[in-house]
Amino acid sequence: GCFECCIKCLGGIPYASLIATILLYAGVALFCGCGHEALSGTVNILQTYFDVTRAAGDVIDVFTMIDIFKYVIYGVAAAFFVYGILLMVEGFFTTGAIKDLYGDFKITTCGRCVSAWFIMLTYIFMLAWLGVTAFTSLPVYMYFNLWTICRNATVVDGANLCLDLRQYGIVTIGEEKKVCTTSESFVKMCDSNELNMTFHLFIVALAGAGAAVIAMVHYLMVLSANWAYVKDACRMQKYEDIKSKEEQELHDIHSTRSKERLNAYT
């Protein structure tokens, strides 16, 4: 009793969708959590070591953009938490439809349309996460350059290396915000744990975005397979309905002829 019930429940779990959901949640959590902390660390580094201040008024500067990115991260975390639940529910219903093909469960056209809609939506989200991954690689590249300058300054004695924020579009051309290896603020920045921590947080955020892309690809494969199975099951169900209807008609015809022969004999 209990063992058979547990086996039946375990058999109805969509393991492929479950794995993709876990991977999606892990990737989104890494991207949102580490990305948020890395952006906060970037604000502290710009204000402490590069002497970059917030612009007065409603001017859009680098700090305003960072605040916007933080709000986008909040929205991404909430949206994909709900989307992962929806995909898991779709996986459960599709698995039940396949396993109960010859039972009382009826595969409707609406279910097929929902599966096709999820495929299209997941494909769009996959392209969006590809863009997010490419965008997240930019701060990793900038921090890698900064980390390389710090490393070269300690290896090569007397080297005068500079990092100008105007090269990355963080400040306007008219502002000269650069730090050289000969300055005291540069030495403090390289010796602090804040630079190293922020750099590694962006790397983990990039890995999380890549994991989300892999999860989207996994979902596409699962959804496409489920849609194909449901479509094939729908055709098989129609065939079984037509077959049973023809058999019933043949049985009715045979019964009618038998009655006619009996009446003729009597």
C-alpha positions, 0 to 999 in steps of 0.5 A: 500500500504505502510503498506502491503509493510512494512509487506512484508519486515518485513516478509522477515527478518531472525530474527533468523540469525539477533539475532545470528549476533547481539550476535556474533558481541557483543561477538567478540567486547567484546573479542577483545576490552577488550582483547586488553586493558587487554593485554596492562594492563598486559604489564604495570603490568609486567614492573612496578611491576615485573621488567620484561623487553623485551628480546634483539634481536629476542628472543620470550618472553612474550611481543612478545607473547602479541604482537602476540595475539594483531595482532590475535585479529585484524584479528579475529575482521575483519574476523568475521565482514565479516563472520557475514555479509555473514551469514546474506546474506545467511539467507536473501536468504534462507528466500526468497527461502522458502517464494517464494517456489510457485513463480518464485524463483528456488532453485538450487543445488548450494544454497544447497551446499552453505548452507551445506558449511556454516554449516561445516564452522560454526561448525569449528568456534564453535570449535575454539571459544571453544578453545579461551574461554578455553585459555582466562580462563587462564589469568582470573585464574592467575589474580584471584590468584593475586587478592586473594593474595592481598585480603588475605594480607589485611585481615591477618596481618603479612602474607608473601605470594608470587607470582612467575611468573615462576609458570605460564611460563611467565619467564624462570626457571633461572629468579626469578621474584616474588613479596611478600606481604612484598615488597613495589611494591606489596602494590602499585600494590594491591592499584592501579586500574590497577590490578583491571581493567585488571582483570575485562577486562579479565573477560569481554573478557571471557564472550565475547568469551562465547557469540561468542560460543553461537552465533555459536551454534545459527547459527548452529541451524539456518543453519541446519533448513534452509538447511532442509527447502530448501531440503524439498522445493526442493523436493516439487518443483520437485513434483509440476513440475512432477505433472504439467507435468503429468497433461499437458500430460493427458490434451494433451491425452484427447485433442487428443482423443477428436479430434479423436472422432470428426474426426470419427464422421464427 
